[in-house]
Amino acid sequence: MRLGTSDQLVADVRDVNQQNQDLLLEWLTDGHFDVDEAWRFTGISERAAQLLGFPAEALEGRVLWEVFPAALGTLFERECRAAMLTRKPGQFEGPALEHLDSSTTVYLDPISPGLRLYYRDSMEWEETQAALRESEAKYRKLVSLLPAAVYTCDAEGRITLFNARAAELWGREPRLFDEDDKYCGSFRLYTTDQQPLQHSDCWMARALKTATPVRGDKIIIERPDGSRILALANVDPLFDDNGKLVGAINVLQDVTHQSRVEHQLEELSQTLERRIAERTSDIQQLADQLRALTAERTRLEQKERRRLALVLHDHVQQLLVAARMQVETIIRQTSLEASKSAAQQAASILMDAIASSRTLSAELSPPVLYQSGLTGGLAWLADQMEQKYQFKVHLHDKTEGKLVSEPATLLLFESTQELLLNCVHHSGAGEAHVTLTWAGEQQIRVTVEDHGRGFDLKSLNRKKPKLGSVGLFSIQQRLGYFGGRMEIDAVPGKGVRVTLVGPPEERE
């Protein structure tokens, strides 16, 4: 466009407008051409030139009736002359010019100066319209058959289509293309936290304003009868071939029942968790009670052992010693060889009884446990194992002199004694190592290790311990009752390492 006088500017604008009009006519019709008052061609579109069978430049300035003399006296001539004379638009269908099909529709539009004729193939147009109507009918049928609520809006938010499920969801049927029923056909809308929501702020409106999809957002729909439904909105903007926004489609899914079920499941889950917590608390209380009862039983057992040991030491052994002394007096005073021999045998039996009583007293409750603690007790046990079974026990004390409580001392001493007896009877080894360390600051650790036959730990775990049996299972159970544990590392042919972790010590 050139810059110049105002008249030139107006002319340029007119030229541009004329070009736009020509393009529009070319798009809307199959072709058009203009004639002046003398019926000379003054303009012809490219499509019209093709249909008339002449190049546009060959027709420019020539008289219509001279180029197409066969049109004289026909409906075409009468309608054209009437429109030129009356200056009123008109149209007709039927044969026009000799190169046009009989199904052509001709539109007559008086212009200054002259007349504009544009035409369309009626049959092709009807076929196109029929195809469009059929396509639209199929689309509407498809939408109506969908189980979900579906509706569409134009770019301004006016509802253009909705199916029966949408009307059921809304509880009403909105008016199509109505300015008062925009964006959604519901009576009222609310957010999921029960706050009122204007239709102009709903998901459809937001999708149209931002030209972006909305996926899986929840919204509460209120019907005219006051009932409410929780729906899931999925909005997709619609664009034409040029990328221009022309509307949007919204698929609403009623999730009211699903939400109620989810809420019920959540309540059931919370109830179940609460009951599990209660049962766990009950089990924990029972476990604590069992642990306390076991500890009390062990304490009473040790007390009874100590009492029996004292009875053996302070009473039975004294009686046996006194009886032996009396027998020795009889031996010294009698002169009969037969009586002396019998008395000597009785004295020997009494000496064996005294030795057995002392051993039993020590085994029931080794005094060294109460005098020197766990380390002293295990040292005494090592001597006993070598004297009675010729089994060497190497003791390694790494506790740095820290004291161990009496309950833990008694429990770990008995467990270690049982493990060493297992080594004697089952390992095939002639020695074992016992190591004392601290597991952290509050738990004593005793490790018993041999390099004997070993065993398959998996097969041991599959075996069910017999009721009342004494062994690894019994040790593990007793430790567990007091809050301790046992760890086993065994390899066939390479030996066994058992670690006893005592109950936590209470430090002041």
VOMIMAR-593656 format. One record per residue (C-alpha): residue in one letter; x, z, y. Coordinates in steps of 0.5 Angstrom, whole numbers, padded with zeros to 4 digits, always signed. Last residue first. Example, Ala and Ser with C-alpha at 12.3 -4.5 7.8 and 13.67 -1.06 7.14 Angstrom:
! VOMIMAR-593656
S+0027+0014-0002/A+0025+0016-0009/
//
This chain:
! VOMIMAR-593656
E+0044+0173-0089/R+0045+0168-0094/E+0039+0167-0100/E+0042+0163-0105/P+0039+0156-0108/P+0038+0156-0115/G+0043+0154-0119/V+0046+0147-0121/L+0048+0146-0128/T+0052+0140-0129/V+0053+0137-0136/R+0059+0133-0138/V+0059+0130-0145/G+0064+0126-0149/K+0067+0119-0150/G+0065+0117-0157/P+0057+0116-0155/V+0057+0117-0147/A+0054+0123-0144/D+0052+0125-0137/I+0047+0130-0136/E+0045+0133-0129/M+0041+0140-0130/R+0037+0143-0124/G+0035+0149-0120/G+0029+0151-0116/F+0028+0158-0121/Y+0023+0154-0125/G+0027+0148-0126/L+0033+0152-0128/R+0029+0155-0134/Q+0026+0148-0136/Q+0033+0145-0136/I+0036+0150-0140/S+0030+0149-0145/F+0031+0142-0145/L+0038+0142-0147/G+0037+0147-0152/V+0033+0153-0155/S+0027+0150-0159/G+0020+0154-0157/L+0016+0148-0158/K+0020+0143-0160/P+0023+0138-0155/K+0020+0131-0155/K+0025+0125-0156/R+0025+0119-0152/N+0030+0123-0147/L+0035+0124-0152/S+0035+0116-0154/K+0037+0115-0147/L+0042+0120-0147/D+0046+0117-0153/F+0051+0122-0155/G+0058+0125-0154/R+0063+0125-0160/G+0068+0130-0157/H+0071+0130-0150/D+0068+0136-0147/E+0065+0138-0140/V+0061+0144-0138/T+0060+0144-0130/V+0057+0150-0126/R+0055+0149-0119/I+0053+0155-0115/Q+0048+0153-0109/Q+0047+0155-0102/E+0053+0152-0098/G+0053+0145-0101/A+0054+0145-0108/W+0059+0150-0109/T+0064+0150-0115/L+0065+0153-0122/T+0069+0149-0127/V+0068+0150-0135/H+0073+0145-0139/A+0072+0144-0147/E+0076+0145-0153/G+0076+0143-0160/A+0072+0137-0160/G+0067+0136-0166/S+0062+0136-0160/H+0056+0138-0165/H+0057+0146-0167/V+0062+0148-0162/C+0060+0144-0156/N+0053+0146-0157/L+0055+0153-0157/L+0059+0152-0150/L+0052+0149-0148/E+0048+0156-0150/Q+0054+0160-0147/T+0053+0156-0140/S+0046+0157-0140/E+0046+0164-0141/F+0052+0165-0136/L+0048+0161-0131/L+0041+0165-0131/L+0045+0172-0131/T+0049+0170-0125/A+0043+0166-0121/P+0039+0173-0122/E+0045+0177-0120/S+0047+0173-0114/V+0053+0169-0113/L+0059+0172-0109/K+0064+0167-0106/G+0071+0168-0108/E+0073+0161-0107/T+0068+0158-0111/K+0073+0154-0114/D+0074+0157-0121/H+0077+0153-0127/L+0076+0156-0134/H+0079+0152-0140/V+0075+0154-0146/K+0079+0154-0153/F+0075+0154-0159/Q+0077+0158-0165/Y+0070+0160-0166/K+0070+0168-0166/Q+0076+0169-0162/E+0076+0163-0158/M+0069+0163-0156/Q+0070+0171-0154/D+0075+0170-0150/A+0072+0164-0146/L+0066+0169-0145/W+0070+0174-0142/A+0072+0169-0137/L+0065+0167-0136/G+0063+0174-0135/G+0069+0175-0130/T+0067+0168-0126/L+0059+0170-0126/G+0060+0177-0123/S+0066+0182-0124/Q+0062+0189-0126/Y+0055+0187-0127/L+0057+0181-0131/V+0063+0185-0134/P+0058+0189-0138/P+0056+0184-0142/S+0049+0185-0144/L+0046+0183-0150/E+0053+0180-0152/A+0057+0187-0151/S+0052+0191-0154/L+0052+0187-0160/T+0059+0187-0161/R+0059+0194-0160/S+0054+0195-0165/S+0058+0191-0170/A+0064+0195-0169/I+0061+0201-0170/A+0057+0198-0176/D+0064+0196-0179/M+0067+0203-0178/L+0061+0206-0181/I+0062+0202-0187/S+0069+0204-0188/A+0067+0211-0187/A+0062+0210-0193/Q+0068+0207-0197/Q+0073+0213-0196/A+0067+0218-0197/A+0066+0214-0204/S+0073+0214-0206/K+0074+0222-0204/S+0068+0224-0208/A+0071+0220-0214/E+0078+0223-0213/L+0076+0230-0212/S+0080+0234-0208/T+0075+0234-0202/Q+0077+0237-0195/R+0080+0231-0192/I+0075+0226-0194/I+0070+0231-0192/T+0073+0231-0185/E+0073+0223-0185/V+0066+0223-0187/Q+0064+0228-0181/M+0068+0223-0176/R+0065+0217-0179/A+0058+0220-0178/A+0060+0222-0170/V+0062+0215-0169/L+0056+0212-0172/L+0052+0217-0168/Q+0056+0215-0161/Q+0055+0208-0163/V+0047+0209-0163/H+0046+0213-0157/D+0051+0211-0151/H+0053+0204-0153/L+0047+0202-0157/V+0042+0205-0152/L+0046+0202-0147/A+0046+0195-0150/L+0038+0196-0151/R+0037+0198-0144/R+0041+0192-0141/R+0037+0187-0146/E+0031+0190-0143/K+0033+0189-0136/Q+0035+0182-0138/E+0028+0181-0141/L+0025+0184-0135/R+0029+0180-0130/T+0027+0174-0134/R+0020+0175-0134/E+0020+0176-0127/A+0023+0170-0126/T+0019+0166-0130/L+0013+0170-0127/A+0015+0168-0120/R+0017+0160-0122/L+0010+0160-0125/Q+0007+0163-0119/D+0011+0158-0115/A+0009+0152-0120/L+0001+0155-0119/Q+0002+0155-0111/Q+0005+0148-0112/I-0001+0145-0116/D-0006+0148-0111/S-0002+0145-0106/T-0002+0138-0109/R-0009+0139-0111/E-0011+0140-0104/A-0006+0134-0101/I-0010+0130-0107/R-0016+0132-0104/R-0014+0130-0097/E-0012+0124-0099/L-0018+0122-0103/T-0022+0124-0097/Q-0018+0120-0092/S-0018+0114-0097/L-0026+0115-0098/E-0027+0115-0090/E-0022+0109-0090/L-0026+0105-0095/Q-0033+0107-0091/H-0030+0104-0085/E-0028+0098-0089/V-0035+0097-0092/R-0038+0098-0085/S-0033+0093-0082/Q-0035+0088-0088/H-0042+0089-0086/T-0041+0088-0079/V-0036+0082-0080/D-0041+0076-0078/Q-0037+0070-0077/L-0037+0066-0070/V-0034+0059-0070/N-0033+0057-0063/I-0032+0050-0061/A-0030+0048-0054/G-0031+0043-0048/V-0028+0036-0045/L-0021+0038-0043/K-0017+0032-0042/G-0012+0030-0046/N-0013+0022-0045/D-0016+0021-0052/D-0021+0027-0050/F-0020+0034-0051/L-0024+0040-0055/P-0022+0047-0054/D-0022+0052-0061/V-0025+0058-0061/N-0025+0063-0067/A-0029+0069-0066/L-0030+0075-0071/A-0037+0078-0070/L-0040+0085-0070/I-0047+0085-0069/R-0052+0090-0065/S-0059+0091-0065/G-0063+0092-0059/D-0069+0087-0060/P-0066+0082-0055/R-0059+0082-0060/E-0053+0085-0058/I-0046+0082-0060/I-0040+0086-0061/I-0033+0082-0060/K-0027+0081-0065/D-0022+0077-0064/G-0020+0073-0070/R-0016+0067-0066/V-0017+0064-0059/P-0015+0057-0058/T-0012+0055-0051/A-0015+0051-0045/T-0014+0057-0041/K-0021+0057-0037/L-0024+0054-0043/A-0021+0059-0048/R-0023+0065-0043/A-0030+0063-0043/M-0031+0062-0050/W-0027+0069-0051/C-0032+0072-0047/D-0031+0074-0039/S-0036+0069-0036/H-0041+0072-0041/Q-0040+0079-0038/L-0037+0084-0043/P-0040+0091-0043/Q-0035+0097-0046/Q-0037+0099-0053/D-0030+0100-0055/T-0030+0093-0059/T-0032+0090-0053/Y-0039+0088-0051/L-0044+0082-0050/R-0051+0082-0048/F-0057+0077-0050/S-0052+0072-0054/G-0052+0065-0053/C-0045+0064-0051/Y-0041+0061-0045/K-0047+0059-0041/D-0054+0060-0042/D-0056+0061-0034/E-0053+0054-0032/D-0057+0051-0038/F-0054+0045-0042/L-0058+0047-0048/R-0063+0053-0048/P-0061+0059-0052/E-0065+0060-0058/R-0065+0068-0060/G-0063+0073-0064/W-0056+0072-0063/L-0054+0071-0070/E-0060+0068-0072/A-0059+0063-0067/A-0052+0062-0069/R-0054+0061-0076/A-0059+0056-0074/N-0054+0051-0071/F-0051+0051-0064/L-0050+0045-0059/T-0049+0043-0052/I-0048+0050-0049/R-0046+0050-0042/G-0039+0053-0041/E-0037+0048-0035/A-0032+0044-0040/D-0038+0043-0045/C-0040+0048-0050/T-0040+0048-0057/Y-0044+0053-0063/V-0042+0055-0070/A-0045+0061-0073/A-0042+0061-0080/P-0045+0058-0087/L-0044+0051-0084/L-0050+0047-0086/S-0053+0046-0079/V-0046+0044-0077/L-0046+0038-0082/K-0052+0036-0080/R-0050+0036-0073/Y-0044+0032-0074/K-0048+0027-0079/A-0053+0026-0073/E-0047+0025-0068/S-0044+0020-0073/E-0051+0016-0074/R-0052+0016-0067/L-0045+0013-0065/A-0046+0008-0071/A-0053+0006-0068/Q-0050+0006-0061/T-0044+0001-0063/E-0049-0003-0067/E-0054-0004-0061/W-0048-0006-0057/E-0045-0011-0062/M-0052-0014-0062/S-0053-0014-0054/D-0047-0017-0053/R-0046-0015-0046/Y-0046-0019-0039/Y-0044-0019-0032/L-0047-0023-0026/R-0045-0022-0019/L-0049-0025-0014/G-0047-0028-0007/P-0045-0026+0000/S-0045-0020+0000/I-0047-0018-0007/P-0054-0018-0011/D-0053-0015-0018/L-0056-0019-0024/Y-0055-0016-0031/V-0054-0021-0037/T-0056-0018-0044/T-0053-0023-0050/S-0056-0024-0056/S-0056-0031-0056/D-0049-0032-0056/L-0045-0034-0050/H-0042-0041-0049/E-0048-0045-0047/L-0049-0040-0042/A-0055-0035-0042/P-0059-0035-0048/G-0063-0029-0049/E-0064-0022-0045/F-0066-0021-0038/Q-0063-0017-0032/G-0065-0016-0025/P-0062-0013-0018/K-0066-0015-0012/R-0063-0020-0007/T-0070-0023-0007/L-0067-0030-0006/M-0061-0029-0010/A-0064-0025-0016/A-0070-0030-0016/R-0064-0036-0017/C-0061-0032-0022/E-0067-0031-0026/R-0069-0038-0026/E-0063-0041-0028/F-0062-0036-0034/L-0069-0038-0036/T-0067-0045-0037/G-0068-0051-0032/L-0061-0052-0031/A-0057-0048-0036/A-0055-0055-0039/P-0051-0057-0033/F-0046-0051-0034/V-0039-0053-0030/E-0044-0057-0024/W-0049-0051-0024/L-0044-0046-0023/V-0040-0050-0017/R-0033-0050-0017/G-0029-0045-0013/E-0025-0042-0018/L-0027-0044-0025/A-0020-0047-0027/E-0016-0041-0024/A-0020-0037-0029/P-0019-0041-0035/F-0025-0044-0038/G-0028-0042-0045/L-0034-0038-0042/L-0032-0032-0047/Q-0025-0032-0045/A-0026-0033-0037/A-0031-0027-0038/R-0026-0023-0041/E-0021-0024-0036/S-0026-0023-0030/I-0028-0028-0026/G-0028-0028-0018/T-0031-0033-0013/F-0035-0038-0017/R-0039-0043-0013/W-0046-0042-0013/A-0047-0044-0005/E-0049-0037-0004/D-0043-0034-0007/V-0041-0033-0014/D-0038-0027-0018/F-0036-0026-0025/H-0037-0021-0031/G-0035-0019-0038/D-0036-0015-0044/T-0039-0010-0040/L-0037-0002-0039/W-0029-0003-0039/E-0029-0009-0035/L-0034-0007-0030/L-0029+0000-0029/L-0023-0005-0028/D-0027-0009-0023/Q-0029-0003-0019/N-0022+0000-0019/Q-0019-0006-0016/Q-0025-0006-0011/N-0023+0001-0009/V-0016-0001-0008/D-0017-0007-0004/R-0022-0003+0000/V-0017+0002+0001/D-0012-0004+0004/A-0017-0006+0008/V-0018+0001+0011/L-0011+0001+0012/Q-0010-0006+0016/D-0016-0004+0020/S-0012+0003+0022/T-0006-0001+0024/G+0000-0001+0019/L+0003+0002+0013/R+0003-0002+0007/M+0000+0000+0000/
//
